[in-house]
Amino acid sequence: MNIRPAEPRDRDRIQEILTTCMLFSDEEVRCAVELVDIFLDPKNPEGPDSATAVAEDDDRVVQGYVTFGPTPLTDGVHAPYWPHGDPQHQGRGFGPS
């Protein structure tokens, strides 16, 4: 397993993981992908305050992800948002499922 910062090429795979797990509403998936977009957009002023990481398998296929962002009404506290792994690969350590 390889953990690395998300790249633009990972966006669709992250959205696929969130959609196929069937735990999140369409609105929640849109919000989660929006947070990924904020991280991926170098011109977005909110970008440096958040981070998105992916977990890849040995074939370099993204199997899990997490975004960390600031927690509202706190000073310097960040929380994970929508961490999840591909439900078809549960139990392999790529993320909560």
C-alpha atoms as one frame of an Amber mdcrd trajectory, in Angstrom:
protein
   0.000   0.000   0.000   1.169   3.499  -0.848  -0.282   6.627   0.790   0.253
   9.914  -1.041  -1.375  13.320  -1.551  -4.297  13.223  -3.966  -3.713  14.393
  -7.520  -6.231  15.646 -10.106  -6.227  12.212 -11.783  -7.661  10.724  -8.542
 -10.817  12.860  -8.425 -13.076  10.540 -10.439 -11.895   7.467  -8.532 -12.601
   9.169  -5.199 -16.096  10.057  -6.402 -16.592   6.459  -7.555 -15.594   5.109
  -4.136 -18.007   7.472  -2.377 -20.844   6.597  -4.746 -20.397   2.815  -4.768
 -20.269   2.480  -0.985 -23.920   3.603  -0.924 -23.548   5.162   2.529 -23.727
   8.788   1.471 -26.513  10.812  -0.109 -25.920  12.520  -3.448 -25.563  15.804
  -1.560 -22.931  14.337   0.770 -20.975  12.942  -2.187 -21.080  16.366  -3.887
 -19.829  18.020  -0.687 -17.010  15.479  -0.248 -15.900  15.910  -3.871 -16.065
  19.683  -3.452 -13.595  19.402  -0.546 -11.308  17.335  -2.786 -11.618  20.005
  -5.487 -10.643  22.692  -2.972  -7.505  20.735  -2.130  -6.654  20.107  -5.785
  -7.136  23.720  -6.931  -3.819  25.549  -6.428  -5.572  28.928  -6.889  -8.161
  28.292  -4.182  -7.310  30.236  -1.014  -8.856  27.479   1.139  -6.586  24.833
  -0.373  -3.633  25.166   1.984  -5.915  24.646   5.014  -7.035  21.202   3.836
  -5.333  18.034   2.683  -6.551  14.999   0.774  -4.628  11.739   0.714  -5.219
   8.501  -1.153  -4.200   4.907  -0.476  -3.135   2.906  -3.514  -2.801  -0.849
  -3.923   0.291  -2.474  -5.429  -1.089  -1.804  -8.927  -1.323   1.951  -8.115
  -5.134   1.879  -8.112  -6.677   4.198  -5.522  -8.616   2.078  -3.019  -9.234
   4.612  -0.257  -9.039   8.292   0.592  -9.463  10.915   3.293  -9.678  14.699
   3.380  -8.589  16.614   6.482  -9.925  20.105   6.955 -10.288  22.772   9.607
 -12.932  22.199  12.241 -15.309  25.175  12.460 -15.166  27.283  15.633 -11.772
  25.889  16.685  -8.226  27.179  16.496  -5.819  24.907  14.632  -7.959  21.770
  14.874  -8.431  19.603  11.773 -10.743  16.634  11.341 -11.088  13.857   8.755
 -13.996  14.212   6.336 -15.603  11.240   4.596 -12.697   8.814   4.895 -13.573
   5.706   2.985 -12.270   2.688   1.148 -13.594   0.854  -1.891 -16.263  -1.537
  -0.553 -15.027  -4.256  -2.929 -11.698  -4.243  -1.085 -12.920  -4.217   2.520
 -10.595  -5.679   5.083  -7.414  -4.834   3.183  -6.534  -1.719   5.228  -7.307
   0.988   2.666  -9.695   2.890   4.898 -12.898   2.598   6.867 -15.702   0.873
   5.047
